[in-house]
Amino acid sequence: MNEIDIFYRAFAEYRKETDGNAECKRFREAARAASAEQDRLEAVRTVCVIEEDWVNTICEELPYVEKAIREERQFIRQEGNVVPIERAKRVSKDSVVHLARHSELITHVPEEGEDLIPDRLYVVEKLSDFTVYENRFLYMLLCYLRDFIELRYNKIEELGNTYHGNLTMKKEIRIDKRRLSFHTEFFEEAKNDPYADGAEQFSELMGKLEASRHWVAAMLLTPLMKEVSAAPLLKPPITRTNAMRMDNNFKHALALYDFLVSYQKDGYYLETIRKTYSPFSREMGEEFAELVALTSFLTYQYGKEIKPSLRRAYEEEELRRMEAEEERQRLYLQELKQRVAESGQGMEEYLLLLERRNQTLEQKREQLRESERQLRVLQEDLLEFKQRQSEILEETAAKEIELRVQRDSYEQKLIEQQAAADADRQALAAEYDQSLRAQRERLEEQLAEQRTATEEQVQESERLREEQLLLRAQLHAQKQINGSIAEEGDFTDRQRFEELEREYEALGALLKGQWKKTKKKIRERILWNKTEGDEAP
């Protein structure tokens, strides 16, 4: 029986003594009704809820990790050394091959009839190396898993299940010639609450975590892991070798590693359960009124220093009750003897009949008590349901207001985002149009420059071509004058004749241009001479 059960039984006995007394009942009713609207009890239970996914995954994959360790993968490493013949314990094929290639190891010739024995011999020693990559991966996984579990286990154990109780009562009571002022502020905090919600599931998952911690620690203490711990610790990323991908045990170990490195959650969360009682129900108010009455009694007892007198009165009352009970038992036995005599039955038969009747009455009384208990439970459930309904309505109203505010805020943000997006889109469009116009202008300028350059090149080419034709025409004309044109051969060929014709045209164009310039100079000279003659005296 724990402390809570003991206090419950003691308080039940206390209520039995006070419940039937009229004076106590009147005081209790006055204390319950006084300032009932100010009575407030707030209970907050903080429950640490463990998420099952990571706990179950670890428990499911650990057997495969243990099997992978038991495989004891190793690499056979050969080391060869040339040692004196006295230290050679075993001769292998490699020793013979090496000796055949190194005859200098034989330093003396044996006598007739003796065996050929070298002074030194190559000896191969095969060593088992357990620090292969797969075993080093297992050691890294166990170290990571140990830290992963330890961190969460310690935090969960620290948080546990916590209960907070806060009681406030302020009462001003006037009854008969008594006036009481009772003000109390009570606060309690208790961890590892034995009556916490989900305590059974919490204990089960904590048991799994405890078992996993010990399992991982035991695997790290195996001889294989101790030997591998001396090798350099692996660092991510992990190379997935063929053995790790093909072996079933290592596949599960890899799956566990991938789960651990990708797990970003805490693995637990705190759930707060809050209950508020204000004002108290009638039954609850009467029970807390007993606190006022008990406080009044204790204050009066010590204030008046009447505890010895009260003890004597208590002992006298106990003695009176004992004597009254003995008298009741004596009268009962006397009445029982009289009934047996009147029934004409023997004492044993009458007692048997009376026992059966008592059993029937006890069964009915038990049924009645069970009915009363169920009624109280239903009343408490109904009260709790009403309170919870009120809380749900308040929470629903608060949620509706919060959702409405969130919706308005979301709509406002959406409008602002849309306006910003429109502005950005317009700015981007304007920037794009401006960039496009700039590119078009640059292209037009480049095309104009290229066109101008092309025209200049064409004009230059035409000018050079005309000058070339003119030079060739001058040359041919000069040869014709000198009588050496016959050296050029025949111009009756079509291509050469067309070239000659173009030279003729170029020479004609030169002649026309020079004739225009000559006429202009002739006119200027005539006009100048004429002007000079008119001015002469």
SEMAR-812911 format. One line per 5 residues: their letters; for each residue x, y, z of C-alpha. Coordinates in nm, 3 decimals. Example, Ala and Ser with C-alpha at 12.3 -4.5 7.8 and 13.67 -1.06 7.14 Angstrom:
BEGIN
as	1.230,-0.450,0.780 | 1.367,-0.106,0.714
REM end
This chain:
BEGIN
mneid	0.000,0.000,0.000 | 0.156,0.329,-0.109 | 0.130,0.670,0.051 | -0.166,0.781,-0.162 | -0.369,0.473,-0.063
ifyra	-0.291,0.527,0.309 | -0.403,0.891,0.294 | -0.717,0.793,0.106 | -0.814,0.538,0.374 | -0.732,0.781,0.656
faeyr	-0.938,1.057,0.497 | -1.228,0.817,0.440 | -1.225,0.727,0.811 | -1.207,1.097,0.898 | -1.513,1.166,0.683
ketdg	-1.705,0.884,0.854 | -1.655,1.054,1.191 | -1.760,1.400,1.072 | -2.027,1.314,0.819 | -2.291,1.206,1.069
naeck	-2.245,1.497,1.310 | -2.494,1.782,1.260 | -2.259,2.053,1.391 | -1.975,1.936,1.168 | -2.216,1.919,0.873
rfrea	-2.336,2.277,0.932 | -1.980,2.409,0.956 | -1.877,2.214,0.645 | -2.168,2.358,0.444 | -2.086,2.714,0.559
araas	-1.718,2.669,0.466 | -1.806,2.522,0.128 | -2.042,2.804,0.033 | -1.818,3.091,0.150 | -1.653,3.264,-0.150
aeqdr	-1.700,2.945,-0.354 | -1.636,3.137,-0.677 | -1.277,3.207,-0.564 | -1.190,2.843,-0.506 | -0.950,2.723,-0.774
leavr	-0.753,2.407,-0.830 | -0.526,2.381,-1.133 | -0.351,2.053,-1.204 | -0.089,2.032,-1.479 | 0.056,1.697,-1.579
tvcvi	0.359,1.700,-1.807 | 0.399,1.363,-1.970 | 0.711,1.265,-2.165 | 0.584,1.063,-2.462 | 0.844,0.840,-2.630
eedwv	0.803,0.789,-3.004 | 0.809,0.419,-3.082 | 0.962,0.423,-3.432 | 1.328,0.465,-3.336 | 1.305,0.240,-3.029
ntice	1.148,-0.045,-3.227 | 1.388,0.000,-3.520 | 1.691,-0.030,-3.291 | 1.547,-0.336,-3.114 | 1.467,-0.504,-3.448
elpyv	1.810,-0.443,-3.607 | 2.041,-0.513,-3.312 | 2.023,-0.897,-3.348 | 2.161,-0.866,-3.703 | 2.445,-0.644,-3.580
ekair	2.536,-0.909,-3.322 | 2.530,-1.180,-3.591 | 2.756,-0.966,-3.812 | 3.005,-0.940,-3.523 | 2.998,-1.317,-3.477
eerqf	3.106,-1.364,-3.841 | 3.448,-1.231,-3.734 | 3.558,-1.130,-4.080 | 3.934,-1.131,-4.119 | 4.213,-1.081,-4.372
irqeg	4.498,-1.336,-4.390 | 4.820,-1.138,-4.410 | 5.151,-1.305,-4.501 | 5.482,-1.179,-4.367 | 5.814,-1.328,-4.487
nvvpi	6.155,-1.289,-4.321 | 6.496,-1.449,-4.365 | 6.589,-1.600,-4.029 | 6.870,-1.825,-3.902 | 6.804,-2.191,-3.971
erakr	6.773,-2.258,-3.598 | 6.465,-2.032,-3.578 | 6.289,-2.181,-3.879 | 6.001,-2.383,-3.737 | 5.824,-2.460,-4.062
vskds	5.942,-2.495,-4.422 | 5.693,-2.405,-4.693 | 5.692,-2.400,-5.071 | 5.781,-2.029,-5.061 | 6.091,-2.117,-4.854
vvhla	6.214,-2.362,-5.119 | 6.148,-2.120,-5.407 | 6.331,-1.842,-5.224 | 6.628,-2.067,-5.147 | 6.651,-2.169,-5.514
rhsel	6.682,-1.804,-5.609 | 6.922,-1.710,-5.332 | 7.203,-1.963,-5.324 | 7.412,-1.720,-5.117 | 7.219,-1.846,-4.814
ithvp	7.430,-2.168,-4.842 | 7.775,-2.076,-4.717 | 7.947,-2.418,-4.681 | 7.954,-2.742,-4.873 | 7.841,-3.048,-4.672
eeged	8.066,-3.345,-4.631 | 7.995,-3.661,-4.819 | 7.679,-3.828,-4.695 | 7.548,-3.517,-4.517 | 7.240,-3.316,-4.616
lipdr	7.267,-2.974,-4.772 | 7.163,-2.728,-4.499 | 7.159,-2.350,-4.555 | 7.268,-2.112,-4.282 | 6.954,-1.898,-4.317
lyvve	6.607,-1.966,-4.456 | 6.310,-1.761,-4.576 | 6.010,-1.829,-4.349 | 5.652,-1.719,-4.429 | 5.419,-1.641,-4.138
klsdf	5.043,-1.609,-4.193 | 4.873,-1.357,-3.964 | 4.501,-1.298,-3.915 | 4.405,-0.929,-3.943 | 4.056,-0.854,-3.804
tvyen	4.070,-0.480,-3.870 | 3.899,-0.517,-4.207 | 3.671,-0.242,-4.331 | 3.349,-0.428,-4.244 | 3.451,-0.478,-3.880
rflym	3.560,-0.116,-3.850 | 3.216,-0.016,-3.982 | 3.050,-0.228,-3.712 | 3.259,-0.060,-3.443 | 3.174,0.288,-3.574
llcyl	2.803,0.192,-3.587 | 2.805,0.067,-3.226 | 2.980,0.383,-3.104 | 2.730,0.602,-3.286 | 2.440,0.391,-3.160
rdfie	2.569,0.408,-2.802 | 2.579,0.788,-2.811 | 2.243,0.805,-2.993 | 2.065,0.598,-2.724 | 2.251,0.745,-2.425
lrynk	2.168,1.104,-2.518 | 1.795,1.039,-2.551 | 1.773,0.797,-2.258 | 1.928,1.047,-2.015 | 1.705,1.330,-2.137
ieelg	1.388,1.120,-2.115 | 1.483,0.996,-1.770 | 1.545,1.353,-1.658 | 1.211,1.480,-1.786 | 1.005,1.179,-1.681
ntyhg	0.645,1.244,-1.585 | 0.587,1.560,-1.382 | 0.281,1.676,-1.188 | 0.212,2.034,-1.078 | -0.073,2.117,-0.840
nltmk	-0.182,2.470,-0.752 | -0.461,2.534,-0.501 | -0.608,2.873,-0.408 | -0.878,2.921,-0.143 | -0.993,3.247,0.013
keiri	-1.284,3.218,0.256 | -1.451,3.447,0.509 | -1.681,3.236,0.727 | -1.933,3.354,0.991 | -2.124,3.090,1.183
dkrrl	-2.287,3.144,1.520 | -2.037,3.349,1.719 | -1.735,3.234,1.519 | -1.557,3.423,1.242 | -1.291,3.251,1.033
sfhte	-1.064,3.390,0.764 | -0.897,3.113,0.569 | -0.655,3.202,0.290 | -0.425,2.942,0.137 | -0.189,2.923,-0.161
ffeea	-0.060,2.572,-0.216 | 0.182,2.454,-0.486 | 0.329,2.109,-0.539 | 0.567,1.963,-0.797 | 0.623,1.589,-0.821
kndpy	0.838,1.398,-1.071 | 0.794,1.036,-1.179 | 0.425,1.052,-1.101 | 0.305,0.690,-1.042 | -0.045,0.779,-1.166
adgae	0.075,0.952,-1.485 | -0.113,0.897,-1.809 | 0.053,0.636,-2.031 | 0.282,0.521,-1.750 | 0.258,0.159,-1.864
qfsel	0.364,0.236,-2.221 | 0.636,0.472,-2.092 | 0.778,0.196,-1.870 | 0.770,-0.057,-2.155 | 0.963,0.169,-2.395
mgkle	1.209,0.272,-2.124 | 1.267,-0.100,-2.058 | 1.344,-0.153,-2.427 | 1.586,0.139,-2.423 | 1.757,0.007,-2.110
asrhw	1.797,-0.336,-2.270 | 1.935,-0.179,-2.591 | 2.191,0.023,-2.390 | 2.324,-0.290,-2.218 | 2.320,-0.487,-2.544
vaaml	2.528,-0.226,-2.729 | 2.771,-0.200,-2.435 | 2.812,-0.579,-2.431 | 2.886,-0.591,-2.805 | 3.149,-0.319,-2.769
ltplm	3.323,-0.536,-2.507 | 3.355,-0.840,-2.737 | 3.716,-0.940,-2.823 | 3.662,-0.853,-3.190 | 3.544,-0.499,-3.116
kevsa	3.824,-0.448,-2.864 | 4.080,-0.538,-3.131 | 3.910,-0.321,-3.394 | 3.898,-0.024,-3.151 | 4.277,0.009,-3.187
apllk	4.240,0.080,-3.560 | 4.161,0.435,-3.686 | 3.791,0.516,-3.654 | 3.597,0.536,-3.981 | 3.447,0.866,-4.089
ppitr	3.150,0.925,-4.321 | 3.080,0.876,-4.603 | 3.072,0.498,-4.573 | 3.197,0.282,-4.860 | 2.943,0.009,-4.921
tnamr	3.160,-0.290,-5.002 | 3.027,-0.601,-5.176 | 3.028,-0.793,-4.847 | 2.821,-0.522,-4.681 | 2.574,-0.511,-4.969
mdnnf	2.539,-0.888,-5.017 | 2.555,-1.023,-4.660 | 2.209,-1.018,-4.494 | 2.342,-0.924,-4.149 | 2.547,-0.635,-4.286
khala	2.254,-0.519,-4.498 | 2.049,-0.478,-4.181 | 2.343,-0.305,-4.011 | 2.363,-0.061,-4.303 | 1.987,-0.003,-4.282
lydfl	2.025,0.079,-3.912 | 2.314,0.317,-3.986 | 2.112,0.495,-4.259 | 1.819,0.527,-4.019 | 2.033,0.676,-3.741
vsyqk	2.216,0.932,-3.958 | 1.891,1.048,-4.120 | 1.695,1.068,-3.792 | 1.660,1.437,-3.712 | 1.392,1.429,-3.440
dgyyl	1.435,1.418,-3.063 | 1.249,1.087,-3.041 | 1.023,1.215,-2.765 | 0.798,1.508,-2.689 | 0.632,1.663,-2.386
etirk	0.255,1.655,-2.363 | 0.089,1.891,-2.116 | -0.250,1.797,-1.970 | -0.415,2.082,-1.782 | -0.730,2.064,-1.571
tyspf	-0.891,2.351,-1.385 | -1.163,2.325,-1.122 | -1.330,2.657,-1.042 | -1.570,2.666,-0.869 | -1.561,2.326,-0.698
sremg	-1.837,2.070,-0.726 | -2.045,2.008,-0.414 | -1.858,1.690,-0.317 | -1.521,1.847,-0.391 | -1.613,2.161,-0.196
eefae	-1.721,1.958,0.107 | -1.395,1.763,0.110 | -1.186,2.081,0.092 | -1.409,2.230,0.363 | -1.277,1.956,0.588
lvalt	-0.936,2.120,0.542 | -1.075,2.441,0.689 | -1.234,2.254,0.980 | -0.915,2.056,1.049 | -0.706,2.374,1.039
sflty	-0.947,2.540,1.280 | -0.928,2.242,1.515 | -0.548,2.220,1.513 | -0.515,2.595,1.569 | -0.761,2.582,1.858
qygke	-0.602,2.268,2.007 | -0.254,2.417,2.025 | -0.371,2.771,2.089 | -0.571,2.664,2.397 | -0.317,2.397,2.496
ikpsl	-0.595,2.142,2.546 | -0.436,1.844,2.377 | -0.397,1.644,2.705 | -0.764,1.709,2.791 | -0.872,1.605,2.443
rraye	-0.660,1.288,2.471 | -0.830,1.196,2.801 | -1.171,1.262,2.648 | -1.073,1.052,2.347 | -0.964,0.762,2.566
eeelr	-1.282,0.785,2.774 | -1.492,0.785,2.458 | -1.303,0.487,2.324 | -1.360,0.305,2.653 | -1.729,0.392,2.643
rmeae	-1.758,0.267,2.287 | -1.578,-0.054,2.380 | -1.813,-0.112,2.674 | -2.113,-0.031,2.458 | -1.991,-0.280,2.197
eerqr	-1.942,-0.547,2.463 | -2.292,-0.479,2.597 | -2.431,-0.502,2.246 | -2.256,-0.833,2.196 | -2.388,-0.963,2.533
lylqe	-2.745,-0.865,2.449 | -2.705,-1.017,2.106 | -2.590,-1.350,2.250 | -2.876,-1.343,2.501 | -3.126,-1.272,2.226
lkqrv	-2.970,-1.542,2.014 | -3.010,-1.803,2.289 | -3.371,-1.703,2.332 | -3.437,-1.738,1.958 | -3.274,-2.080,1.951
aesgq	-3.491,-2.193,2.239 | -3.805,-2.062,2.072 | -3.720,-2.219,1.733 | -3.687,-2.570,1.880 | -3.372,-2.626,1.671
gmeey	-3.025,-2.706,1.784 | -2.765,-2.432,1.820 | -2.560,-2.551,1.522 | -2.863,-2.563,1.287 | -2.977,-2.219,1.399
lllle	-2.628,-2.072,1.357 | -2.603,-2.226,1.010 | -2.938,-2.072,0.914 | -2.831,-1.738,1.062 | -2.498,-1.755,0.874
rrnqt	-2.675,-1.811,0.542 | -2.903,-1.517,0.611 | -2.605,-1.301,0.700 | -2.433,-1.405,0.379 | -2.741,-1.309,0.179
leqkr	-2.761,-0.974,0.357 | -2.388,-0.919,0.303 | -2.423,-0.993,-0.068 | -2.709,-0.745,-0.096 | -2.509,-0.491,0.105
eqlre	-2.209,-0.546,-0.125 | -2.430,-0.503,-0.430 | -2.566,-0.184,-0.281 | -2.215,-0.054,-0.210 | -2.107,-0.143,-0.565
serql	-2.411,0.040,-0.702 | -2.327,0.343,-0.490 | -1.965,0.329,-0.604 | -2.068,0.305,-0.969 | -2.307,0.595,-0.916
rvlqe	-2.026,0.806,-0.768 | -1.798,0.710,-1.056 | -2.068,0.805,-1.305 | -2.125,1.134,-1.127 | -1.752,1.206,-1.129
dllef	-1.730,1.105,-1.495 | -2.027,1.327,-1.575 | -1.870,1.620,-1.392 | -1.538,1.562,-1.564 | -1.717,1.529,-1.898
kqrqs	-1.894,1.860,-1.844 | -1.570,2.028,-1.747 | -1.391,1.876,-2.043 | -1.679,1.980,-2.268 | -1.647,2.335,-2.139
eilee	-1.272,2.325,-2.197 | -1.322,2.189,-2.548 | -1.573,2.463,-2.627 | -1.330,2.725,-2.499 | -1.044,2.568,-2.694
taake	-1.261,2.543,-3.004 | -1.359,2.909,-2.978 | -0.997,3.006,-2.925 | -0.891,2.788,-3.220 | -1.158,2.942,-3.441
ielrv	-1.037,3.290,-3.352 | -0.676,3.183,-3.409 | -0.762,3.020,-3.742 | -0.958,3.329,-3.846 | -0.663,3.551,-3.760
qrdsy	-0.426,3.313,-3.941 | -0.656,3.307,-4.243 | -0.678,3.689,-4.254 | -0.303,3.710,-4.210 | -0.251,3.449,-4.482
eqkli	-0.487,3.631,-4.719 | -0.311,3.961,-4.649 | 0.028,3.797,-4.705 | -0.106,3.639,-5.024 | -0.229,3.979,-5.149
eqqaa	0.106,4.138,-5.060 | 0.297,3.855,-5.223 | 0.079,3.877,-5.534 | 0.127,4.256,-5.551 | 0.500,4.211,-5.504
adadr	0.501,3.940,-5.770 | 0.310,4.170,-6.010 | 0.553,4.452,-5.939 | 0.848,4.219,-5.991 | 0.691,4.087,-6.310
qalaa	0.633,4.441,-6.443 | 0.985,4.543,-6.344 | 1.127,4.235,-6.512 | 0.914,4.300,-6.823 | 1.029,4.663,-6.836
eydqs	1.388,4.559,-6.779 | 1.353,4.292,-7.049 | 1.201,4.543,-7.296 | 1.475,4.792,-7.219 | 1.741,4.524,-7.260
lraqr	1.576,4.409,-7.583 | 1.569,4.767,-7.719 | 1.931,4.818,-7.620 | 2.029,4.493,-7.791 | 1.827,4.592,-8.100
erlee	1.996,4.935,-8.110 | 2.337,4.775,-8.068 | 2.259,4.528,-8.348 | 2.131,4.808,-8.573 | 2.445,5.011,-8.504
qlaeq	2.661,4.709,-8.573 | 2.467,4.636,-8.893 | 2.496,5.001,-8.998 | 2.869,4.998,-8.926 | 2.906,4.671,-9.115
rtate	2.695,4.808,-9.403 | 2.904,5.127,-9.414 | 3.222,4.928,-9.398 | 3.095,4.696,-9.669 | 2.996,4.991,-9.890
eqvqe	3.334,5.151,-9.830 | 3.505,4.824,-9.913 | 3.292,4.793,-10.228 | 3.368,5.153,-10.326 | 3.735,5.102,-10.256
serlr	3.729,4.781,-10.454 | 3.556,4.957,-10.745 | 3.803,5.243,-10.726 | 4.098,5.006,-10.721 | 3.945,4.808,-11.004
eeqll	3.897,5.126,-11.212 | 4.251,5.241,-11.136 | 4.381,4.901,-11.238 | 4.184,4.910,-11.560 | 4.302,5.265,-11.625
lraql	4.663,5.173,-11.563 | 4.633,4.875,-11.792 | 4.466,5.094,-12.058 | 4.744,5.351,-12.026 | 4.997,5.077,-12.056
haqkq	4.834,4.931,-12.366 | 4.796,5.278,-12.517 | 5.160,5.354,-12.453 | 5.259,5.024,-12.610 | 5.037,5.100,-12.908
ingsi	5.213,5.435,-12.950 | 5.554,5.273,-12.918 | 5.458,4.996,-13.160 | 5.517,4.719,-12.907 | 5.155,4.622,-12.863
aeegd	5.216,4.318,-13.081 | 5.406,4.169,-12.793 | 5.080,4.135,-12.597 | 4.952,3.884,-12.842 | 4.602,3.850,-12.983
ftdrq	4.308,4.040,-12.810 | 4.045,3.861,-13.014 | 3.988,3.610,-12.737 | 3.653,3.684,-12.572 | 3.785,3.725,-12.222
rfeel	4.078,3.941,-12.327 | 3.855,4.146,-12.554 | 3.610,4.209,-12.271 | 3.898,4.320,-12.051 | 4.019,4.549,-12.330
ereye	3.667,4.687,-12.365 | 3.650,4.759,-11.987 | 3.992,4.932,-12.015 | 3.851,5.141,-12.298 | 3.554,5.239,-12.091
algal	3.778,5.332,-11.799 | 4.000,5.539,-12.028 | 3.688,5.705,-12.176 | 3.563,5.785,-11.828 | 3.901,5.935,-11.747
lkgqw	3.889,6.135,-12.069 | 3.545,6.270,-11.996 | 3.640,6.365,-11.643 | 3.961,6.534,-11.753 | 3.773,6.711,-12.036
kktkk	3.525,6.855,-11.783 | 3.804,6.980,-11.565 | 3.986,7.123,-11.870 | 3.676,7.309,-11.992 | 3.625,7.451,-11.645
kirer	3.982,7.582,-11.636 | 3.951,7.723,-11.991 | 3.634,7.910,-11.889 | 3.798,8.040,-11.577 | 4.104,8.156,-11.772
ilwnk	3.895,8.329,-12.043 | 3.679,8.499,-11.784 | 3.987,8.610,-11.591 | 4.156,8.751,-11.902 | 3.840,8.933,-11.997
tegde	3.805,9.082,-11.656 | 4.162,9.208,-11.662 | 4.106,9.370,-12.007 | 3.797,9.561,-11.891 | 3.977,9.707,-11.598
ap	4.272,9.833,-11.806 | 4.270,10.214,-11.878
REM end
